[in-house]
Amino acid sequence: MLWPTLPPLADLPGHMGRWHIAMTLHGSADLQRYYDYHWAVIPNLGMDLLVPALASIFGLELATKLAVMAIPVLTAAGLLWSAREAHGRVPPTALFALPLVYAWPFQFGFVNFALAQALAFCAFALWLRLGRQGRFGLRAALFVPIACVIWVTHSFGWGMLGLMAAGAELARLRMAGRGWVFALIGAGVQCIPLIVPLAFMVGGGHAGLGADDWFDWSAKLLWLLGMLRDRWQWFDLASLLPLIAMVCVGARSPRLGLSPLLAWPALLCLAAFVLLPRLLMGGAYVDMRMIPAATMLALIAIAPPSAARLGRTLAMLGLVFLLVRLAGTTASFVIRSAEQQSELAAIEAIPRGATVLTLVARPCGDLWGEQRLDALPGIAVVRRDAFVNSGWALAGQQLLTVRYRAAGPYQADPSQQMQAAGCSLGGPDFVHAIATFPRPAFGYVWTIGFPSGTARATDLRPIWSNGRSALYRVVR
């Protein structure tokens, strides 16, 4: 992510628009016409707190880049530290786990969750260290605030920490010769400091599950096969083979084996992936977020081989795999960044404070290398204090609310999502949207994935196009 101007993650521009509003709403009369923002403690604030703090020094766009770049570094650090605490040294198979810091949930732009996951891995390493040293009182005292911080960052990261800690405690007690009943009770007692945020969830009205779409096995298979999903399907699927091979060999080979301190947490994360629905507590793709974590834990659970030659071989293979995946991800991000910048050139033609109806083409089917542009118009909020209809306004998930009622049904996501031309799968129709959107509410129409001339209306004047997308001015 060093080269791209902005990290080319799918949902990131939408988050950036929200962060900009949070920072500048009090001083922007334009934004005040369109949005409200009321601070409150919710379990989805990690980058919402970090990026504005950095933006006071670096500006929003550079602060976003620096904060997002830190997430893979923190995730990798937590993984390697956890592996060292469990084995006494970092096993060579940890190299196979590192490319998963750029797994599909990260590529989606779930940055609050990704930050919480990174912090959860670091906290888990500390949990293992204090447990190994027998400092259980200190651990209990430290993990009350740690659990609260990770919960505020993102509730699913907090849940992941709970699963990993419970699995590790269960393994530790079983390794000490305790029976199952004692081990289960003991693990529960040790994890009590982690459940403090539950009190706030109940008292603050955050306890509702709002769960839906359970046990969609076709979707779960897609999440499993798409762990490394990025741009080139053959490359991403082929990259799964070394990971599967390493886990299978590690579990069955007498020269390797698995550390229960990491294998049990991996199993609990895998069980969560199987049992969780796609929609939960206002969040989407909840189950999908668990499978990369389970795989990373399984890979670092493989014990370092006692034979030096085997260790060197595994290290060399892991290093080659890591470098190949990093090269592929870098190339993909450079290409995506160029694609995004081509679309963002439209913002130069948008006046400050404008109201922009955005209509984004969604390709037919679930294309592997699809560049999701649904949230890209959020950059117009950042650079022009504009109103766009692609932001999120979900109670309990964001602190932003839309007050621009004149936009009617085009106030927030997913009103910008349109079926692509020639798509027969159903969904919002572009022609109908162009014919019926409330003219008095919008001064501009930005069609992404629909070339100039596709929007046929006598009151729309094209003022910009890059051949793939277009910007129109609404003629009063």
Backbone torsions as a table, in degrees:
resi	resn	phi	psi	omega
1	MET	NA	8.7	177.7
2	LEU	-67.7	-38.7	-174.4
3	TRP	-76.4	-49.4	-175.1
4	PRO	-59.7	142.7	176.3
5	THR	-60.1	-45.4	174.4
6	LEU	-123.6	143.1	174.8
7	PRO	-57.9	122.5	-173.8
8	PRO	-82.5	61.6	177.7
9	LEU	-98.6	141.1	-165.8
10	ALA	-55.6	-54.1	-173.3
11	ASP	-88.8	-5.0	-173.3
12	LEU	-58.6	-42.6	179.7
13	PRO	-58.5	-35.1	176.8
14	GLY	-64.4	-41.9	175.9
15	HIS	-63.0	-40.4	-179.3
16	MET	-62.2	-38.7	176.6
17	GLY	-60.6	-41.8	179.5
18	ARG	-66.3	-42.5	179.3
19	TRP	-63.0	-39.2	178.7
20	HIS	-63.1	-42.7	179.2
21	ILE	-62.6	-43.3	-179.7
22	ALA	-60.5	-35.7	-176.4
23	MET	-80.5	-34.4	-167.0
24	THR	-119.8	1.3	-175.2
25	LEU	-57.5	-40.8	-175.8
26	HIS	-64.8	-21.8	-177.9
27	GLY	-112.1	8.2	-177.5
28	SER	-121.4	109.8	177.7
29	ALA	-64.6	-31.9	178.8
30	ASP	-64.0	-50.9	-178.9
31	LEU	-64.2	-34.1	-179.4
32	GLN	-64.3	-25.3	177.0
33	ARG	-71.3	-24.8	-170.5
34	TYR	-109.5	-27.6	-168.8
35	TYR	-135.5	156.1	166.5
36	ASP	-123.9	150.2	178.1
37	TYR	-144.7	119.5	-177.4
38	HIS	-124.7	116.8	-178.5
39	TRP	-67.8	139.7	176.0
40	ALA	-158.8	162.4	178.1
41	VAL	-86.7	110.8	175.8
42	ILE	-131.5	158.3	-177.1
43	PRO	-84.4	55.2	-179.5
44	ASN	-164.4	51.3	-169.8
45	LEU	-125.2	9.3	-172.0
46	GLY	-53.9	-65.3	-178.9
47	MET	-75.0	-22.7	176.8
48	ASP	-63.9	-25.3	175.5
49	LEU	-93.4	-40.6	-174.7
50	LEU	-70.4	-48.2	-174.4
51	VAL	-65.2	-47.3	177.0
52	PRO	-59.6	-33.3	177.4
53	ALA	-64.6	-43.8	177.9
54	LEU	-70.7	-31.7	-176.9
55	ALA	-64.8	-26.8	177.7
56	SER	-64.4	-18.1	179.3
57	ILE	-104.6	-45.5	-170.0
58	PHE	-106.3	-10.2	-169.3
59	GLY	87.4	156.5	-169.8
60	LEU	-64.5	-46.7	-172.4
61	GLU	-68.7	-42.6	176.9
62	LEU	-69.0	-38.1	177.7
63	ALA	-61.6	-40.0	176.9
64	THR	-62.0	-45.5	-179.5
65	LYS	-61.1	-46.0	-179.0
66	LEU	-64.1	-42.1	-178.7
67	ALA	-67.1	-41.8	179.9
68	VAL	-68.0	-38.6	178.1
69	MET	-63.0	-28.8	-179.4
70	ALA	-72.1	-22.5	-174.7
71	ILE	-64.2	-51.1	177.7
72	PRO	-61.0	-34.2	179.2
73	VAL	-63.7	-46.9	179.4
74	LEU	-64.9	-39.7	179.4
75	THR	-62.6	-47.3	179.5
76	ALA	-62.7	-40.8	179.5
77	ALA	-62.4	-43.3	178.6
78	GLY	-63.8	-39.4	178.2
79	LEU	-63.5	-49.8	-177.1
80	LEU	-65.7	-38.3	178.2
81	TRP	-66.0	-43.5	178.3
82	SER	-60.8	-42.0	178.8
83	ALA	-62.6	-40.9	-179.6
84	ARG	-65.8	-40.3	179.5
85	GLU	-65.8	-35.2	-177.8
86	ALA	-78.3	-37.0	-173.1
87	HIS	-106.4	-15.8	-172.1
88	GLY	91.3	-18.7	173.4
89	ARG	-156.8	164.8	-177.8
90	VAL	-79.2	123.9	179.4
91	PRO	-74.6	152.5	179.7
92	PRO	-62.8	-25.1	-179.5
93	THR	-68.6	-12.8	176.9
94	ALA	-62.1	-26.2	178.4
95	LEU	-62.4	-32.1	178.3
96	PHE	-70.0	-25.7	-177.1
97	ALA	-80.2	-26.6	-170.8
98	LEU	-62.3	-36.9	178.1
99	PRO	-60.5	-19.9	-179.2
100	LEU	-73.2	-6.7	172.6
101	VAL	-66.6	-18.4	174.8
102	TYR	-103.7	29.8	-176.9
103	ALA	-66.0	175.7	-172.9
104	TRP	-55.8	-42.0	177.7
105	PRO	-57.6	-36.3	176.8
106	PHE	-68.5	-42.8	179.3
107	GLN	-63.2	-31.2	176.2
108	PHE	-63.5	-25.9	-176.7
109	GLY	93.7	24.4	175.7
110	PHE	-78.5	69.4	-166.5
111	VAL	-73.3	-34.6	176.1
112	ASN	-63.9	-44.2	177.0
113	PHE	-64.1	-44.5	-178.0
114	ALA	-61.3	-39.0	176.4
115	LEU	-66.3	-42.7	178.4
116	ALA	-63.1	-38.9	177.2
117	GLN	-63.1	-42.8	178.2
118	ALA	-60.7	-45.7	178.2
119	LEU	-65.0	-35.1	179.0
120	ALA	-64.4	-40.2	177.4
121	PHE	-65.0	-42.2	177.6
122	CYS	-64.3	-42.3	178.5
123	ALA	-65.7	-36.5	178.5
124	PHE	-63.5	-39.1	177.0
125	ALA	-61.7	-42.9	177.2
126	LEU	-64.1	-39.0	177.0
127	TRP	-58.4	-46.4	178.9
128	LEU	-63.9	-41.6	-177.6
129	ARG	-63.4	-49.1	-179.1
130	LEU	-66.5	-34.6	175.8
131	GLY	-66.3	-40.8	178.8
132	ARG	-64.0	-33.0	179.8
133	GLN	-85.2	-3.4	-179.8
134	GLY	71.9	20.4	-177.2
135	ARG	-96.2	65.1	-172.1
136	PHE	-74.0	-33.1	177.3
137	GLY	-65.8	-45.2	177.3
138	LEU	-62.9	-40.5	179.7
139	ARG	-62.4	-43.1	179.5
140	ALA	-61.0	-41.0	-178.9
141	ALA	-68.4	-40.3	-177.4
142	LEU	-70.7	-35.4	-170.6
143	PHE	-84.5	-4.7	169.5
144	VAL	-66.7	-54.8	177.3
145	PRO	-68.7	-34.1	179.2
146	ILE	-61.7	-44.8	178.8
147	ALA	-61.4	-39.9	-179.4
148	CYS	-66.9	-40.6	179.5
149	VAL	-63.2	-44.8	-179.4
150	ILE	-68.3	-35.7	177.3
151	TRP	-63.3	-43.2	178.3
152	VAL	-65.0	-35.5	178.2
153	THR	-62.3	-52.3	172.2
154	HIS	-170.4	132.0	-173.3
155	SER	-63.2	-31.0	-178.3
156	PHE	-72.5	-30.3	172.9
157	GLY	-65.9	-39.2	175.4
158	TRP	-62.5	-43.1	177.3
159	GLY	-62.4	-37.8	178.1
160	MET	-64.1	-41.2	176.9
161	LEU	-60.5	-41.9	178.5
162	GLY	-61.3	-42.6	177.9
163	LEU	-63.0	-44.6	-177.6
164	MET	-66.8	-42.9	-179.7
165	ALA	-66.0	-42.3	179.0
166	ALA	-63.2	-42.6	178.8
167	GLY	-63.2	-41.7	-179.6
168	ALA	-67.0	-40.6	179.2
169	GLU	-66.7	-40.1	177.4
170	LEU	-61.1	-42.6	179.1
171	ALA	-66.5	-41.8	-178.8
172	ARG	-61.4	-44.3	-179.2
173	LEU	-69.8	-36.5	177.0
174	ARG	-68.2	-38.6	177.2
175	MET	-65.0	-26.1	177.5
176	ALA	-82.4	2.3	176.6
177	GLY	91.3	9.8	-179.8
178	ARG	-75.8	150.0	175.8
179	GLY	-73.6	168.5	-175.5
180	TRP	-61.9	-42.3	-177.8
181	VAL	-63.8	-47.5	179.5
182	PHE	-63.2	-40.6	-178.3
183	ALA	-64.5	-42.5	179.6
184	LEU	-64.8	-44.2	179.3
185	ILE	-66.4	-43.9	-179.4
186	GLY	-62.9	-41.1	178.0
187	ALA	-63.7	-39.7	178.1
188	GLY	-63.5	-41.5	179.4
189	VAL	-63.9	-43.7	-179.0
190	GLN	-63.3	-29.6	-176.5
191	CYS	-88.8	1.0	-179.4
192	ILE	-55.3	-41.4	179.4
193	PRO	-59.5	-21.8	-177.7
194	LEU	-79.8	-14.4	-173.7
195	ILE	-95.4	5.6	-179.5
196	VAL	-55.2	-40.8	178.7
197	PRO	-59.1	-19.4	177.2
198	LEU	-59.8	-35.6	-179.3
199	ALA	-61.2	-41.2	178.7
200	PHE	-70.5	-36.5	179.4
201	MET	-61.5	-42.1	179.7
202	VAL	-72.0	-47.6	-177.4
203	GLY	-70.7	-29.6	-177.5
204	GLY	-95.7	5.8	177.9
205	GLY	77.6	24.5	-179.6
206	HIS	-100.9	10.7	-170.3
207	ALA	-84.3	-12.7	-178.0
208	GLY	-63.3	133.4	-177.0
209	LEU	-80.1	-46.4	-177.7
210	GLY	56.2	42.7	-173.0
211	ALA	-87.2	146.5	178.5
212	ASP	-160.6	162.2	177.9
213	ASP	64.5	63.4	-179.5
214	TRP	-85.3	146.6	168.2
215	PHE	50.2	47.8	173.4
216	ASP	-86.1	91.8	-170.6
217	TRP	-67.7	-32.3	177.7
218	SER	-65.8	-39.3	177.2
219	ALA	-67.8	-41.0	179.9
220	LYS	-64.4	-35.7	175.8
221	LEU	-64.4	-39.4	177.5
222	LEU	-64.0	-42.8	178.3
223	TRP	-61.2	-39.6	-178.8
224	LEU	-66.1	-48.5	-179.5
225	LEU	-70.8	-23.9	-175.5
226	GLY	-99.9	21.6	180.0
227	MET	-53.7	-42.3	-178.5
228	LEU	-102.7	19.3	-175.6
229	ARG	-59.6	128.9	179.9
230	ASP	-143.2	-85.9	-174.5
231	ARG	-127.5	-48.7	-173.8
232	TRP	-102.8	110.3	-172.4
233	GLN	-59.8	-43.8	-177.8
234	TRP	-61.7	-39.0	-178.7
235	PHE	-69.4	-43.3	-177.2
236	ASP	-70.0	-39.6	178.3
237	LEU	-70.4	-40.8	178.3
238	ALA	-62.8	-30.5	-179.0
239	SER	-70.3	-18.2	176.9
240	LEU	-71.8	-28.5	-173.5
241	LEU	-60.3	-46.3	177.1
242	PRO	-61.2	-35.1	-179.9
243	LEU	-66.7	-46.4	178.7
244	ILE	-62.3	-43.6	-179.6
245	ALA	-61.2	-42.7	-177.9
246	MET	-65.4	-42.3	179.5
247	VAL	-64.2	-44.2	-179.8
248	CYS	-64.1	-45.9	179.6
249	VAL	-65.2	-42.8	-179.8
250	GLY	-62.3	-36.8	-178.3
251	ALA	-75.0	-27.7	-172.0
252	ARG	-107.3	-23.2	-175.0
253	SER	-76.0	131.0	176.8
254	PRO	-68.8	-16.6	180.0
255	ARG	-87.5	-5.1	-179.6
256	LEU	-122.9	-90.4	-177.5
257	GLY	87.5	173.6	-176.7
258	LEU	-120.9	141.6	173.1
259	SER	-79.3	122.4	178.7
260	PRO	-59.4	-27.9	-179.6
261	LEU	-62.7	-24.6	177.7
262	LEU	-110.5	-28.5	-178.8
263	ALA	-68.9	-40.4	178.8
264	TRP	-65.1	-45.2	173.5
265	PRO	-58.0	-37.2	178.2
266	ALA	-62.8	-41.7	179.8
267	LEU	-65.2	-40.3	179.2
268	LEU	-66.3	-38.6	176.2
269	CYS	-65.9	-36.7	176.1
270	LEU	-64.9	-41.8	177.2
271	ALA	-62.1	-38.8	177.6
272	ALA	-63.6	-39.6	177.3
273	PHE	-59.4	-42.1	-178.8
274	VAL	-70.3	-39.6	-170.2
275	LEU	-90.6	-26.4	-175.7
276	LEU	-73.3	150.1	173.9
277	PRO	-81.5	175.1	176.2
278	ARG	-75.8	-33.2	-177.8
279	LEU	-115.1	129.8	-178.7
280	LEU	-157.0	130.6	175.1
281	MET	53.3	37.6	179.3
282	GLY	83.9	-7.7	179.5
283	GLY	-97.4	152.2	179.2
284	ALA	-113.5	160.4	179.8
285	TYR	56.6	41.6	-176.9
286	VAL	-67.8	-46.8	-178.3
287	ASP	-64.5	-37.0	-177.6
288	MET	-58.5	-30.6	-175.3
289	ARG	-71.3	-17.5	-173.7
290	MET	-86.2	-27.7	-171.3
291	ILE	-70.3	-37.9	175.1
292	PRO	-63.0	-38.4	179.2
293	ALA	-63.6	-43.4	178.6
294	ALA	-61.4	-39.8	-179.2
295	THR	-69.0	-42.5	178.2
296	MET	-60.9	-42.9	179.0
297	LEU	-64.3	-40.7	179.4
298	ALA	-63.0	-38.4	-178.8
299	LEU	-70.3	-41.0	179.2
300	ILE	-78.8	-12.3	176.5
301	ALA	-72.9	-18.8	-178.8
302	ILE	-67.6	125.2	-174.5
303	ALA	-70.6	147.2	175.2
304	PRO	-63.0	134.9	179.8
305	PRO	-69.4	146.1	177.4
306	SER	-74.3	-27.4	179.2
307	ALA	-79.3	122.4	-176.1
308	ALA	-62.5	-37.6	-177.9
309	ARG	-64.5	-42.9	177.9
310	LEU	-64.6	-39.3	178.9
311	GLY	-62.2	-42.1	178.5
312	ARG	-65.6	-38.8	179.5
313	THR	-63.5	-46.8	179.4
314	LEU	-63.8	-38.4	179.6
315	ALA	-65.3	-41.4	179.6
316	MET	-66.1	-44.0	177.8
317	LEU	-62.8	-42.2	179.0
318	GLY	-64.0	-39.7	179.6
319	LEU	-66.2	-40.9	177.4
320	VAL	-62.6	-45.0	179.4
321	PHE	-60.4	-45.1	-179.1
322	LEU	-61.3	-46.1	-178.0
323	LEU	-66.2	-39.1	179.0
324	VAL	-64.6	-44.6	179.7
325	ARG	-66.3	-40.4	178.7
326	LEU	-64.5	-38.0	177.4
327	ALA	-64.2	-43.4	178.8
328	GLY	-64.5	-43.6	179.4
329	THR	-64.6	-40.8	178.7
330	THR	-61.8	-46.7	179.0
331	ALA	-60.6	-43.0	179.9
332	SER	-63.4	-42.4	-178.8
333	PHE	-66.9	-36.7	177.5
334	VAL	-63.8	-43.0	178.6
335	ILE	-64.8	-46.0	-179.2
336	ARG	-63.5	-37.7	179.2
337	SER	-62.5	-42.4	177.7
338	ALA	-63.1	-39.8	177.8
339	GLU	-63.6	-43.1	179.1
340	GLN	-64.7	-43.5	-178.6
341	GLN	-64.1	-33.0	176.0
342	SER	-62.0	-41.1	178.9
343	GLU	-71.9	-39.3	-175.6
344	LEU	-70.5	-11.5	176.0
345	ALA	-60.6	-21.4	178.4
346	ALA	-63.2	-27.2	-175.5
347	ILE	-63.5	-26.7	179.2
348	GLU	-61.5	-24.1	-179.1
349	ALA	-95.6	4.4	-179.1
350	ILE	-100.1	123.7	178.9
351	PRO	-69.2	159.4	177.5
352	ARG	-65.9	136.1	178.0
353	GLY	79.1	9.4	-177.0
354	ALA	-71.7	159.3	173.0
355	THR	-105.1	122.7	-170.5
356	VAL	-124.4	119.2	170.8
357	LEU	-83.9	119.1	179.1
358	THR	-106.2	132.1	178.2
359	LEU	-126.3	113.8	-172.2
360	VAL	-112.7	127.6	180.0
361	ALA	-74.4	128.6	172.7
362	ARG	-104.0	120.8	-176.4
363	PRO	-59.5	151.7	176.2
364	CYS	-64.6	135.8	179.1
365	GLY	75.5	-174.6	-178.9
366	ASP	-108.4	80.7	-176.0
367	LEU	-68.4	135.7	-173.1
368	TRP	-60.7	-49.0	-176.8
369	GLY	-95.1	20.7	-177.3
370	GLU	-57.2	130.8	175.5
371	GLN	-90.0	102.9	-178.4
372	ARG	-72.5	118.5	-177.0
373	LEU	-114.4	11.5	-175.0
374	ASP	-55.9	-37.0	-174.7
375	ALA	-97.0	-3.4	-174.8
376	LEU	-57.4	-36.1	179.6
377	PRO	-60.2	-12.8	177.0
378	GLY	-57.6	-23.6	178.4
379	ILE	-67.0	-25.3	175.5
380	ALA	-66.0	-30.9	174.4
381	VAL	-66.3	-43.3	-177.8
382	VAL	-64.3	-45.2	-170.9
383	ARG	-94.9	-18.4	-175.0
384	ARG	-130.7	5.3	-174.8
385	ASP	50.5	36.3	-176.1
386	ALA	-86.2	163.1	168.2
387	PHE	-97.7	127.8	173.4
388	VAL	-129.7	155.1	-174.9
389	ASN	-96.1	21.1	-176.6
390	SER	-105.4	1.5	-178.6
391	GLY	-78.4	164.8	177.7
392	TRP	-99.3	143.9	176.9
393	ALA	-142.9	65.0	-176.9
394	LEU	-100.4	120.9	179.7
395	ALA	-60.8	132.8	-180.0
396	GLY	86.4	-15.1	179.1
397	GLN	-108.9	-33.5	176.0
398	GLN	-132.3	157.0	178.5
399	LEU	-94.8	1.9	-177.6
400	LEU	-90.8	138.3	171.5
401	THR	-129.3	147.9	-179.9
402	VAL	-96.7	127.8	179.8
403	ARG	-108.6	3.0	-176.1
404	TYR	-87.1	79.0	-174.6
405	ARG	-68.6	-21.0	-179.3
406	ALA	-63.1	-20.1	179.8
407	ALA	-71.2	-12.1	177.5
408	GLY	60.1	-127.7	-178.9
409	PRO	-74.1	-3.3	-177.8
410	TYR	-108.1	55.0	-179.4
411	GLN	-98.1	-32.9	-172.3
412	ALA	-155.4	171.8	174.6
413	ASP	-54.7	139.8	7.8
414	PRO	-101.8	32.0	-175.1
415	SER	-65.8	-15.7	179.6
416	GLN	-84.0	-13.4	-174.4
417	GLN	-81.4	121.9	-178.4
418	MET	-123.6	148.1	172.9
419	GLN	-71.6	140.0	-178.3
420	ALA	-67.3	159.0	178.5
421	ALA	-59.7	133.9	179.2
422	GLY	83.1	1.9	-179.8
423	CYS	-86.5	130.7	-176.8
424	SER	-111.8	21.6	-176.4
425	LEU	-88.9	0.7	-177.8
426	GLY	87.3	176.9	-178.1
427	GLY	113.3	177.4	-178.4
428	PRO	-56.3	139.5	-175.4
429	ASP	-102.8	128.8	-176.8
430	PHE	-63.2	-45.4	-178.5
431	VAL	-60.9	-42.5	178.8
432	HIS	-64.8	-40.9	179.7
433	ALA	-62.8	-43.5	179.4
434	ILE	-63.0	-37.0	-176.6
435	ALA	-76.0	-27.5	-168.0
436	THR	-117.6	-5.2	-176.7
437	PHE	-64.1	148.6	-176.0
438	PRO	-69.0	104.4	-176.7
439	ARG	-57.5	-43.3	-177.5
440	PRO	-63.3	-20.1	-174.9
441	ALA	-85.6	-20.1	-172.3
442	PHE	-127.4	137.0	176.1
443	GLY	-98.3	-17.1	-176.6
444	TYR	-142.8	152.7	175.1
445	VAL	-126.5	122.9	-178.7
446	TRP	-113.3	110.1	-177.5
447	THR	-104.9	113.0	-178.3
448	ILE	-101.8	119.2	-175.5
449	GLY	91.4	0.1	175.4
450	PHE	-121.8	109.5	-174.4
451	PRO	-63.0	165.2	178.5
452	SER	-57.3	134.7	-177.9
453	GLY	97.4	-14.8	178.4
454	THR	-68.5	-36.8	177.7
455	ALA	-80.7	99.5	-176.0
456	ARG	-96.9	100.6	176.7
457	ALA	-154.1	141.0	-174.3
458	THR	-69.5	-20.0	-178.0
459	ASP	-99.7	13.9	177.8
460	LEU	-112.2	124.3	-179.8
461	ARG	-113.7	116.1	178.8
462	PRO	-65.9	132.0	179.8
463	ILE	-124.2	-7.2	178.2
464	TRP	-160.2	146.2	174.0
465	SER	-159.3	146.8	173.2
466	ASN	-114.1	13.8	-178.4
467	GLY	94.6	-29.8	-179.8
468	ARG	-106.1	-32.4	-177.1
469	SER	-132.8	170.9	-176.8
470	ALA	-151.8	156.7	174.7
471	LEU	-124.4	132.8	-178.1
472	TYR	-120.5	146.8	169.8
473	ARG	-99.6	135.4	177.7
474	VAL	-83.7	118.3	-178.1
475	VAL	-86.0	121.9	-179.3
476	ARG	-74.1	NA	NA
